[in-house]
């Protein structure tokens, strides 16, 4: 069976890192946080409260595509936390890989819950002021794509992680 490659996506504060680490722990997968791959210029721009442009993101997304391709080529199960807010970003992440090789899981929570999470944490460069722009940028999944689905992140991380793993494993068995 092919490697399980998941991209946990959503706005800052949706729980991508927390849930990604929980999935990696439950499944033995490798975990990577997309934030670790941003350039110093991107980090400085976001820290100043400015949203990244598509041009700012493109080299970062291409780097992350290389991470995913490496996992796929090596047969390594992997989980990537990455905002992947637009369909075009998701296409770049999955470029040059077979259809269905990557599952995209949108983590959702109420705007109030996300804002509370952001207020309660210190992030190296992600300003809580960027939440509104991220919510406006977020493009929903196509309804007919079995490799893109949404999960409400409203339970304990291990429960959410387990439900995602169950859904992905079921889909892989079915198809």
Secondary structure, 3 states (H helix, E strand, C coil): CCCCEEEEECCCCCCHHHHHHHHHHHHCCEEEEHHHHCCHHHHHHHHCCCCCCHHHHHHHHHHHHHHHHHHHHHCCCEEEECCCCCHHHHHHHHCCCCCCCEEEEEEECCHHHHHHHHHHCCCCCCCHHHHHHHHHHCCCCCCCCCCEEEEECCCCHHHHHHHHHHHHHHHHHHC
